Amino acid sequence: MNKKFVLVSSTSAGRYIIENSFLKKGNFELAGIININLKDGIFRSNFDSFYDLIKKHKIKIHHSSNINSKKTISWLKKINPNLIIQTGWSQKFGYEVLKLPKFGCIGMHPSPLPKGRGGATMNWVIIKGIRKWGLTFFKMNEKYDAGSILFQKKFFVNNFDDINTVNHKINTISSNIFSLNINNWINGKFKLKKQQLKNITYFPSRKPSDGEFNFDFDKKKIHNMIKALTHPYPGAFFYFNKKKIFVWKSNIEIRNNKKIKNFLKNKKKQFLKIKPSLFVKVGKRKDEVIEFLRIQKNGQPEIWGHEF
């Protein structure tokens, strides 16, 4: 008889674990999925309902707004899993959920724990311009991101990456780690390593309003914010004539041609339009230029920069 595990997930990282659970051979079975309620999901960045996979593979699904609720715990008890795997879930697991599976709960966090505990991890990594990073599978306990490490993999965030390409990396790496280890984990075979408490760092949670920038910021800081908060996230934005303007795509590798040189010399001019872009002077001395390719006035369709 196959040994059962339940996946708790609400993001695209869970999609690839679902797919791999049907491709990988072994004595395990994906017996059910817990996802957030659909009405809540539409307000979450990177939400994935897994509807097509649930229909394709005929998987049991339970929607929950509280992983520790009596209703969710009752559903889990009926499944009686050997293991719970969590990826892309913000709520803390309580004692009853953690102790329900025979071999406990495994979480995935997109950081090289103990570095990068907390929320909005990859958004912060891109905003701060961090290059060497990683992700961790760990044995969950009653504290956020604090359990012993099961598997850790380093990866590199390139200058040309944005939040979507980095999430694709995380999805690929995490699904590969799942495939490599699931046959051991489902049988309770764990190689655990305690987190080094002296190395802990935290990222705070983010609100959509945190995406605001102004033209006193240097070009790299603005560019990193745009890359970190582009679709499907809330977006980086500035205010112009009291109107909120989102920027979804930008560039700072700009050829210093004659038009750009003359633009920098003109102290009165803030913007320069060259199809398809809007060039903007930034930095405290307004001696840097950033290129806005895709922008959007609040409540209106997205446009090319030069159409602003």
N, C-alpha and C positions, 0 to 999 in steps of 0.2 A: 504494500500500500504506500502511495506517495505521501510524503510529509508536507503539511500545508503551511504556507505563509500568507500573510495579509500585507498589502502595500497601502501605506497612508501617504497620500500625495495630492497636490493640487496644481503642480507646474509641469512644464515640458520634460523635466528630468525624469519624472515618473513614467512618461510615455515610452521611453527607450528601455526602461527596466521591464515594463509590461511586454514589449515586443521580444526582448531577449529571454524572458521567462518561457516563451513558447518556442524559441529557437534552440535554447540550451537543453541538452539531454541530462537527465538525472532523476533522483527519487524525490522530487519536490513538485509542488503544485501551487500555482497562484490561486488561492481559494476565494479571494475577495479583495475589493478595493474600498478604502474610505476616502472620500473627497469632500470638499466643502459644499454647502448648498449652492445651487446654481445662481440664486438671486444675490448671494454674496460674491460669487466668483466673477461676475461681470465687472465688479469694481476693483478687482485685483490685477496687477500687472503680471504678465506671464502665466495667467490662468489657463489650465487645460482641463476640459471636462472628460477627456478620454472616451467620449460617447461612441466614436467609431470602433475603437478597440474592444470596448465592452460588448458591443453588438456583434462584432466579428468573432470574438472568442467566447461569447456567452459567459461573461464573468459576473459574479455577484457584486453589486455596488451598494454602498451605504453612504448617504449624504449626511454630514454632521456639521453643526456649528460649534460643537463642543466635544472634543475627543474624550473628555472625562464624564460625559453625561451617562445617566443610567441606561438610556436607550442605546447608545453606542456600545457601552460595555456589554449589554445583553446580546447585541448582535455579534460581538466578538466571541462571547462565550459559546454561542451556537456554532460558530466556525471552528472554535477550539484549535487555533493555530499553534504550530511549534515555534513560530517566529513572526515578529512584526518588523517590517522595514519601512522607515520613514524618510521621505525626501520632499522638500518644498512644503513644509507644514510649520506654521509659526507658533502654535500653542504648545505649552509645556505638558508632557505626559504625567499624569498623576500616578500614585503608587499602585492603584488597582490595575491600571492599564499596563504598567511596566511589568508587573508580576503575573499577568494573565497568560502570556505564551510560555511554553515549557522552557525555551532558551532565551527569553527576554526580547528586548527591542533594540534594533540597530538603526542609528540615524546617519544621514549624510549631511555634512555641512561644507559649503564651498569656501573653505579656508584651510590652511595648514595648522590646525589646532595644536597648541592653545592660542595661537595668533588669530585674530579676526573673529573672536566670538561676537555674537550680536546679530543685528538685522541689516538688511540692504547691503550685504557684504560686497558683492561684485560692483554695485554702483559706487561704493566708496573706494574700492581698489582702483577703478578707472579714474575717478575724480582726483585721487591723490597721485596718480601716475605711477603706481606700483607695478613693477615688471615681473618679478619672481613671486609666484603664488602657488597655490595648491588646493586640494580638497581632501576631506577626511571622512571615512566611515568609522563610527565609534559606538560603543555599547552605551545605551542611554541610561541615565539615572534621573533623579528628580530635579537636577539643576540644568539650566540651559547649557548645551554644548560642552559639558564637563566630564563626560564618561571616558573610560579608557579607550585608547586608539586601537582599532582593528586593522585598518589599512589606510595608507596615506600616499598620495601621488602628487608630485610637483608638476607645474606647467608654467608657461611663459605668456604674459600678456603683451602683445605687440603694440607698437605705436598706431598701427592701422586697425586694430581691433575696436569694436564698440560693444555695447552690452549684449547685442544679439549674437555676435560671433563668439564672444566669451562664454555665453550660455551654451552655445553649440559645443564648445570644447568640454565644458562641464558635463553635459549630457552624454557625450561620447565616452569620456573617461569613466564616469560613474557607472554607465551600463557595462563597460568592459570589466570594471572591478567586480560588479555584481556577478557577471558570468564566470569570472575566475574563481570566486569564493563561495557561491551559493550552496554548492554541494557539501562543503564543510560547515558553513554556518547553519544550515537546516538540520544538521546532526549535532549541533552544539560544540563544534570544534573551533575554538577561538584562540588566536595568539594576541594577547592583550598587552598594551604598553601604556602605563600611566602618563597623563599629561604633566608636563613640567610647569608647576604653578608660577615659577619666576618669569616665565616667558609669555604670560597671558597679556593679550591686548584686546580691546573692545571697539566695536563700531556702534554708534548710536542709531536708533531707527530714524527714518526720514519721512518728511511730509512733502506733498506736492509744492508747497510754498518755498521749500528749501532749494528749489530749482532756479530761483531768481539770480541773475547776474547783472552787472552794470559795466559800462565801457571803461571804467578805471581798472578793472581786472586785466591781467596780462592775457595775451592770446592763448597761451597753453592752458591756463586755468579755465577759460571759457570753452575752449575746444574739448577739453576733458569732460566738462559738465555736459556738453551737448552729446558726446559719445555715450556717456553713462546713463543719460536720461531720455534717449530717443525712443521711438515706438518699440514696444508697447507700453513704455513707462510714461509718467506724466509730462515729461518734457522740461528742457531748460528754456528760460524766457527772460526778456527784458521789457521795460516799459518805454513807450515812445508816444509823446503827446497824450499821456495818461491812459494809453491803450496797451494791453498785454500782447506781446509778440513772442510766439514760440519759434525756436530754431531747431530743426530736426536733423540737419546735416551741415557740416562745416569743414573747412580746410585751412591749415596754417602753412603748408608747403607751397608758398606762392612765389612765382617768378617775379623778380624785381624789375619789370619792364618800364618803359618810359611813362606809361599812364600811371602806374603805381608810384613811381618816383615823384611825379608832378603832384599826385594826390597827397603824398606825405608832406610835400613842401607847402601846400595850400593850408594855412592855419585855420581858415574859416570853414573848410569843408569836412563834414563828418562821414559822409557816405559817397560811394562811387559805384555806379551801375555798369557792369560789363556782362553781357549775356553769357551764361544764364545766372550770374551771381550778383550778390550785393557785397561790396567790400566796405569794411568798417574800421575806422581808426580806434585802437584800444590801448590800454596801459595808462598809467598816471601821467605820462608825458605825451600820450597820443602819438608815439613813434613806432607803433607796431600795427600791422594790418591782419585782420582775419577775414576769411571768405565765407559768407553765408550762402549755401546753395538752396536749401529748402526751408521756407519759413511759413508761418501761419498766424494771421491775426485771430485773436480769440473769438471763437464762434463762427469762423469763416473757413472756406476750403484752403488746403495747403497750396502754396504757390512757389514758383522759382524766385530766387533772391532778387533778380533784376525787376520783377513785377511789383516789388514792395513800393 
